[in-house]
Amino acid sequence: MNPPEHVQIGPHRYTLTTHVWPEDDHQVGECDKHALTIRYDDTQHRSQLADTLLHECLHAITYATGFSNEWGQELDEAFVCRFTPTLLSFLRDNPDLIRFLQKAT
């Protein structure tokens, strides 16, 4: 299964596109709140790709909620880096709750 082409985050529809950064850059994803795009390196291992996409979506969420403006770039990145793996694990480990939440709306 491939990542979707779009994700809805608050009032914004982000386009997901692949991108390969130079090897010495060590970057695997990027969220552009102005262009409403999330770029990712699709050569990553599948589990890393899931982490990267959730990481970039969380950046889009902090932009949409205004937290990134309040926190500044350094704190925003620290939050997203720490929160992503725990949230990803939670989503993977609790499929029954996720199905319930999807159907409860």
N, C-alpha and C positions, 0 to 999 in steps of 0.2 A: 504494500500500500504506500502510495506517495503522499507527501503533504498536500493539503488543499491549495488552490490558487489564491484564495482570499480568506481573510478572517475578519469578523465584525468585532470591534472593540469600542464599546460605548457607541457614540454616534458615527464612528469612522469605520470605513471598510478599507483594510490594508491589503495590498497586493503582495503575495509572497513570490519571490523570484530567486533563482539560483545565481551564485556569483562565486568566483574563485579569486581570492586575494593572493598577492605575492607570498611565496613561502616564508620569507623573513618577517612577514607581518603578523603571523600567528593568529589572525582574526578568522572567525568562522561564522559570524553573524553580525547584522547591523539593522537597527530600526531607525528609519527616517520619518520623524513625526510631521515634517512639512510635506514631503512627497507621498506620505501614507504608504510606504513600502517597507517590507522586511526582506532583507537579502540574506541568504544563507549558502554555505558551502555544502553541496550535496554529495561531496566525496567522503564526508565524515561517516564513521560507523553509525549504524541506525540508532543506537541508544544515545550517542552523543548528539545526533541530529535532533532527537526529541528534546533533549536538554537545551540545545541552542534555540530551537523554535519557541519553547516555553519561555526561555530567558528573554528573547526579543519581544514576545507578546507581553510579558510583564513590564518591560520598558514602555510599551505602548499604553498599558494600563496606568502606569504612574504618570505618563504624560497626560492622558485623558482625565485623570482625577486631580491633576494639579500638584501632586506630591513631588514630582521631579523638579518643579520650579521652586517649591518650598525647601526641599532638601539640598538642592544643588547636585551637580553631576557626580561628585565623589560619593556622597551618601546614597544617591539613587543606585549607582553601580554596586555598592557594597550590599544594599538591601536585596537587589535582584540576584546577585551572585549567591547570597546565603539562602534566600527563599526558594529559588528555583529547584534545587535537588529534593528538598523536603516536600514541596508541593507536587512535583512529578511523582515521587514515591507514593504520596497520599492518593493521587489520582489512579495510579496503577494498582495499588493495594486495596482499593475500596470500590470495585466496579458496581456493586449493588447500590451503594449510596449515590454514585454518579448517575446511574440509570434512574433512580428515584428523583433526583434533583432535575434531571432533564424532562421527566414526565410531569413533575409537580408544577410546572409553569404554564 
